[in-house]
C-alpha cells in the first residue's frame, strides 16, 4: 500500500514539475498546475491566493469551485476575510495544515449563496521559496473532513514546487523589465547621437544660409527651415526624455520635475508618505505624468503646474493640476482625447482609478489612485 502511495506521489510531483518548469505566464501556469494536482490526487476542488506583505490577497487560480463560491463572479473568493488567510498574515501558518472548517463556505450556507457540493473543510499550504512567502494553496473534496499526514506531506512538496516557480517567473519578469529599460536607453542614445545632431546641423546650416543671401524669398525659406528644425529638435529632446528620464533613479517626483523644467514648466510639488514603489507602478506614474505635463504645456496657456504624490502604504495617489484654460468635461461623457484615454488605460491595467476634472478658464485636474 505504501509503495502505491509513493508511486502516486512521484507521479504528482513529476507531472506538476513539468507544467511549472515550462510556464512563463503566472496565472495560466498556476491554473494548469492546480488542475493537474486535483486530477491526479482525486480531490475535487482547489484555489490559490497570492498574498502581499500588507495582507491583501488575490485569487490567481481555481479549479472546480462549488457554486456557492462562484456566486457573483467569484465574489465570495475575492473579498472578506477567512481563517486561512488570517493565520498566514499573522505568521501562524508555515506548513501544510488541516483547516477545521472553511469560513467562506460557512458564510455561503448562512447567506444561501448556492450549493457547496458537500465541501466544508479544506487543507491549506503556504507557498514558499527559501525565506520568501507568496500565498496559499487550498484543496478540498466533498465530505472530506481530515487530511492525513502523507497527504499533507505531498501537498507541502507540491507547494514548494509552486513557490519556486512563482519566484522564477517573477525574476524572469524583472529581467524583461530591465531589458526593456536597457533597450530604451540604447535607443535614446542612438537618437541623441544621430538624429539630434543631424537636426542641429540643419538648424545651423539654415541660419548660415539665411545670413549669406540678400534675396528676401531665400532668406524666408531658410528661416522657415530653421524654425522647422528647431521644433523638431524640441520634439526629439522630449522623446529622448520619455525614453530615458533623467532623475528617475531619485524617484518619480524628481524625474517629473526635471521633465517639467525641460518643457518650460514651473513644477510645484508636494510629497507625503511615499516609499519605494513597484517598477510597474512607477513606470505608469511616469508615463501618465508625462502626458499630463505635455497637455499643460500645449493647452492650458499656463507655465505653472502642481504635482502631488501621497501614499498610505496600501495605495499611491498622484494629482496633476493646472489652473489654465480647461475644457468641458461632462460626467456622463467618455474621456474626450486619445491621450487621456491612454492614461486611463495604463492606470486601469493596474486596477487603479483615473479621474479627470476640468472647467473652462479654471483649469484641469487629473487624479490617479493605484493599489500596491
C-alpha positions in Angstrom: 0.0 0.0 0.0 2.8 2.3 0.9 4.5 1.5 -2.5 1.4 2.5 -4.3 1.2 5.8 -2.4 4.9 6.5 -3.1 4.4 6.0 -6.8 1.4 8.3 -6.7 3.5 11.0 -5.0 6.2 10.6 -7.7 3.6 10.9 -10.4 2.1 14.1 -8.9 5.5 15.8 -8.4 6.8 14.8 -11.8 3.7 16.0 -13.8 3.4 19.2 -11.8 7.1 19.9 -12.2 6.8 19.6 -16.0 4.0 22.2 -16.0 5.7 24.6 -13.7 9.1 24.4 -15.4 7.6 25.2 -18.8 5.3 28.0 -17.7 6.1 31.7 -18.3 2.7 33.3 -17.5 2.0 33.2 -13.8 -1.8 32.9 -13.9 -2.0 30.3 -16.6 0.8 28.2 -15.1 -0.8 28.1 -11.7 -4.2 27.3 -13.2 -2.7 24.3 -15.1 -0.7 23.1 -12.1 -3.7 23.2 -9.8 -5.9 21.4 -12.3 -3.3 18.7 -12.6 -3.0 18.3 -8.8 -6.7 18.0 -8.4 -6.9 15.5 -11.3 -4.1 13.1 -10.1 -5.0 13.1 -6.4 -8.7 12.6 -6.9 -9.6 15.7 -4.9 -12.5 17.8 -6.2 -11.6 21.5 -5.9 -8.8 23.9 -5.1 -7.7 27.5 -5.2 -4.6 29.6 -4.9 -4.3 33.0 -3.2 -1.3 35.3 -3.7 -0.9 37.5 -0.6 1.2 40.6 -0.3 3.1 42.0 2.7 0.1 44.1 3.6 -2.2 41.1 3.8 -4.1 41.9 0.6 -4.9 38.8 -1.3 -5.7 37.9 -4.9 -7.4 34.8 -6.3 -5.0 33.8 -9.1 -6.1 30.2 -9.8 -9.1 28.0 -9.1 -10.4 24.6 -10.2 -14.0 23.3 -10.0 -15.1 25.7 -7.2 -18.6 24.8 -5.8 -21.4 27.1 -6.9 -21.5 28.7 -3.5 -18.1 30.2 -4.1 -18.6 31.3 -7.7 -21.6 33.4 -6.8 -21.5 36.9 -8.4 -18.4 36.3 -10.4 -16.4 34.5 -7.6 -17.2 37.4 -5.2 -17.0 35.2 -2.1 -13.4 34.3 -3.0 -12.3 37.9 -3.8 -13.4 39.8 -0.7 -13.8 39.5 3.0 -11.5 37.7 5.4 -11.1 34.0 6.2 -9.3 31.9 8.7 -6.5 30.5 6.5 -5.5 34.0 5.1 -5.7 35.5 8.7 -3.4 32.8 10.0 -1.0 33.3 7.1 -0.8 37.1 7.6 -0.3 36.6 11.4 2.6 34.2 10.7 0.9 31.2 12.2 0.8 29.1 9.1 4.2 27.8 8.0 3.4 24.2 6.9 0.6 22.1 5.3 -2.3 22.1 7.7 -5.9 21.0 8.1 -8.3 23.8 8.4 -11.2 22.5 10.5 -13.8 24.5 8.6 -13.9 27.0 5.7 -15.3 30.3 6.7 -16.2 31.2 3.1 -18.2 28.0 2.7 -19.8 28.5 6.1 -20.9 32.1 5.2 -22.2 30.8 1.8 -24.5 28.4 3.7 -25.7 31.2 6.0 -26.4 33.6 3.1 -27.7 30.9 0.8 -25.2 31.7 -1.9 -25.5 28.3 -3.5 -24.6 24.6 -3.3 -21.3 23.7 -1.6 -21.2 20.3 -3.2 -20.6 18.8 0.2 -17.3 20.7 0.8 -17.0 22.0 4.3 -13.3 21.6 5.2 -10.0 22.1 3.3 -6.3 21.7 3.6 -4.1 24.8 3.3 -0.5 25.1 2.5 1.8 28.2 2.4 3.6 28.8 -0.9 7.3 29.4 -0.2 10.7 29.6 -1.8 13.5 29.9 0.6 12.6 32.6 3.1 10.0 34.2 0.8 6.3 33.5 1.1 3.9 34.2 -1.7 0.4 33.0 -0.6 -1.7 29.8 -0.1 -2.7 26.6 -1.8 -6.1 25.3 -0.7 -7.6 21.9 -1.7 -10.8 20.1 -0.7 -13.2 17.3 -1.5 -16.8 16.7 -0.6 -17.4 15.1 2.8 -13.6 15.1 3.5 -13.1 16.4 7.0 -9.4 15.4 7.5 -6.2 15.1 5.5 -3.7 12.5 6.8 0.0 13.3 7.3 1.0 11.6 4.0 -1.5 13.8 2.1 -0.2 16.9 3.9 3.4 16.0 3.1 2.6 15.6 -0.6 0.8 19.0 -0.6 3.7 20.5 1.1 6.1 19.2 -1.6 3.8 20.5 -4.3 3.5 23.9 -2.6 7.3 24.1 -2.5 7.4 23.5 -6.3 4.8 26.1 -6.9 6.6 28.7 -4.7 9.8 28.1 -6.5 8.0 28.5 -9.9 6.4 31.8 -8.7 9.9 33.1 -7.7 11.3 32.0 -11.1 8.5 33.7 -13.1 8.8 36.9 -11.0 12.5 37.0 -11.6 12.0 36.5 -15.3 9.5 39.4 -15.4 12.1 41.6 -13.7 14.8 40.6 -16.2 12.4 41.5 -19.0 11.7 44.9 -17.4 15.4 45.6 -17.1 15.9 44.6 -20.8 13.2 47.0 -21.8 14.8 49.8 -19.9 18.2 49.0 -21.4 16.7 49.0 -24.9 15.1 52.3 -24.3 18.4 53.7 -23.0 20.2 52.4 -26.2 17.5 53.9 -28.4 17.7 57.2 -26.6 21.4 57.3 -27.0 21.2 56.5 -30.7 18.6 59.2 -31.3 20.7 61.7 -29.4 23.9 60.8 -31.3 22.4 60.7 -34.8 19.0 62.4 -35.3 19.5 65.1 -32.8 22.9 66.0 -34.2 21.6 66.0 -37.7 18.7 68.4 -36.7 21.3 70.6 -35.0 23.3 70.7 -38.2 20.3 71.6 -40.3 19.4 74.4 -37.9 23.0 75.9 -38.1 23.1 75.5 -41.9 19.8 77.1 -42.4 20.8 80.0 -40.2 24.1 80.5 -42.1 22.3 80.2 -45.4 19.9 83.0 -44.5 22.8 85.2 -43.4 24.7 85.0 -46.7 21.8 85.7 -49.0 20.3 89.1 -49.7 17.2 87.7 -51.5 14.1 88.0 -49.3 12.5 84.8 -50.5 15.6 82.8 -50.0 16.0 84.3 -46.5 12.4 83.5 -45.7 12.9 79.9 -46.9 16.0 79.4 -44.8 14.3 81.0 -41.8 11.3 78.6 -42.3 13.7 75.6 -42.5 15.4 76.8 -39.3 12.1 77.0 -37.4 11.1 73.5 -38.5 14.5 72.2 -37.4 14.2 73.9 -34.0 10.7 72.5 -33.5 11.9 69.0 -34.5 14.8 69.4 -32.1 12.4 70.2 -29.2 10.2 67.2 -30.1 13.3 64.9 -30.3 14.5 66.2 -26.9 11.1 65.4 -25.4 11.1 61.9 -27.0 14.6 61.2 -25.6 13.4 62.3 -22.2 10.5 59.9 -22.4 12.8 57.0 -23.3 15.4 57.8 -20.7 14.1 60.1 -17.9 16.8 62.0 -16.0 16.3 61.7 -12.3 14.1 58.6 -12.3 16.7 56.9 -10.0 15.9 59.6 -7.4 12.2 58.9 -7.6 9.2 59.7 -9.8 8.8 63.2 -8.5 12.4 64.2 -9.3 12.0 62.8 -12.8 8.8 64.7 -13.4 10.2 67.9 -12.0 13.1 67.6 -14.4 10.8 66.8 -17.3 8.6 69.8 -16.5 11.6 72.1 -16.4 12.7 70.8 -19.8 9.2 71.7 -21.2 9.5 75.2 -19.7 7.1 74.5 -16.8 7.4 75.5 -13.2 6.5 72.4 -11.1 5.1 72.9 -7.6 5.5 69.6 -5.9 4.1 68.1 -2.7 5.0 64.6 -1.4 3.6 62.8 1.6 4.3 59.3 2.9 5.8 57.8 -0.4 8.1 54.8 -0.2 9.8 52.7 -2.8 7.2 51.8 -5.5 7.0 48.7 -7.7 8.6 49.3 -11.1 5.3 48.8 -13.0 3.6 51.5 -10.8 6.5 53.9 -11.1 6.5 53.4 -14.9 2.8 54.1 -15.1 3.0 57.2 -13.0 5.9 58.4 -15.1 4.1 57.9 -18.4 0.8 59.4 -17.1 2.7 62.4 -15.6 4.5 63.0 -18.9 1.2 63.1 -20.8 -0.3 65.4 -18.3 2.6 67.8 -18.4 2.6 67.8 -22.2 -1.1 68.6 -22.2 -0.5 71.5 -19.8 2.2 72.9 -22.0 0.1 72.6 -25.2 -3.4 73.5 -24.0 -3.5 75.3 -20.6 -1.9 78.6 -21.5 -0.1 78.4 -18.2 3.5 77.5 -17.2 2.8 76.6 -13.5 1.8 73.0 -12.8 1.0 71.4 -9.4 2.1 67.8 -8.6 1.0 65.9 -5.5 2.1 62.4 -4.6 0.9 60.6 -1.5 0.7 57.1 -0.1 -0.9 55.4 2.9 1.1 52.2 2.4 -1.7 50.4 0.5 -2.2 52.7 -2.5 -0.4 55.6 -4.2 -2.2 58.8 -5.2 -1.0 61.2 -7.8 -2.7 64.5 -8.6 -1.5 66.7 -11.6 -3.3 70.1 -11.8 -3.0 73.3 -13.9 -5.1 76.4 -13.5 -5.3 77.3 -17.2 -7.8 77.2 -20.0 -9.6 73.9 -19.0 -12.2 72.2 -21.2 -15.8 71.0 -20.9 -15.8 67.5 -19.3 -19.4 66.3 -18.6 -19.6 63.4 -16.1 -21.7 61.3 -18.4 -19.4 61.6 -21.5 -16.5 59.3 -22.1 -12.9 60.8 -21.9 -12.6 63.1 -25.0 -9.0 62.6 -26.2 -6.8 59.7 -27.2 -4.0 60.9 -24.8 -6.4 60.9 -21.8 -7.8 57.5 -22.8 -4.3 56.1 -23.0 -3.5 57.5 -19.5 -6.7 55.9 -18.1 -6.0 52.5 -19.7 -2.5 52.5 -18.2 -3.9 53.1 -14.7 -6.8 50.6 -15.1 -4.4 47.8 -16.1 -3.0 48.1 -12.5 -6.6 48.1 -11.2 -6.3 51.8 -10.3 -8.8 54.7 -10.8 -8.4 57.6 -13.1 -10.5 60.8 -12.8 -10.4 64.0 -14.9 -11.9 67.2 -13.5 -11.9 70.3 -15.8 -13.8 73.5 -16.2 -13.4 76.3 -18.7 -11.0 79.0 -17.5 -10.5 77.2 -14.2 -8.0 74.5 -15.2 -7.7 70.8 -15.3 -7.0 68.2 -12.6 -6.1 64.6 -13.1 -6.4 62.3 -10.1 -4.8 58.8 -10.1 -5.1 56.1 -7.4 -3.3 52.8 -7.7 -3.2 50.0 -5.1 0.1 48.2 -4.4 
